[in-house]
Amino acid sequence: MKTKILLLLVSVSSFVSAQDTIPFPKIDSIKTHSQVFSLSPISKKVDKVNGLVFGVGHYQNKHIEKQTINGVNVDLNPVGLAIPMIIVFIPEMIQKGSFLKEVKSDTIVKVDIKFPRIQVNGLHLSTGCFFTNVSMNGLNISLLNRFTKMNGVSISPIGTQAKVMNGFSFGIYNGFNENNGLSIGLVNESMNLKGIQFGIYNSANTVKGIQIGIFNISKKNGFQIGIWNVNNKRSMPFINW
């Protein structure tokens, strides 16, 4: 019995880690087509939906190279409402209690950008989040979410993560490898900031934009406005550069 339980745990762990590590081969043997409406998860036989997608969300599928949604995607995702999933969107600095320290990890979001499973062009409405690699152009309104690349507006009460963010994000936590837009939240974290962070606590490795908040942390130079500002040169109240 113990052996069976151990095998089950190993299988679950392998499935979770596969999101960032499995090299998905191109599938040529499946004949695909497009349609104007689809339930989600979308059938592996459908590669494009020009219209409406409605269902319980999108999940990683090694048999799918890429699926495109041009229109509206609506997810009544019960898994996204699970409280334990919130931990995925809490930045590492909070988990370890390392406030007022620069981001030390080499990346915030780890996804294989070579394999976007879903491309959404339009409007995404969801009670949860994506459980596969997704690139999006448009408006995202969801409880929390993670993208390979987000071009547009993301409104997520709990937070948004993205490898590349070009646009506006609003939520409790915003974490990006590259932030080229405006982030408003309680906690904003970026590896490379070329836009604006506005919140209680802002942290970035490199800043070529502006941090505005109560506490601002930058590993290198950057313009900061806040109660306490820290970069590689100095620590100052109110304004730092």
PyMOL commands that set and color helices and strands:
alter all, ss='L'
color gray80, all
select helices_A, chain A and resi 2-21+79-81+83-89+92-95
alter helices_A, ss='H'
color red, helices_A
select strands_A, chain A and resi 33-40+46-55+67-75+118-126+134-142+144-155+159-170+173-179+182-193+196-207+210-218+223-230+235-240
alter strands_A, ss='S'
color yellow, strands_A
deselect
rebuild
show_as cartoon
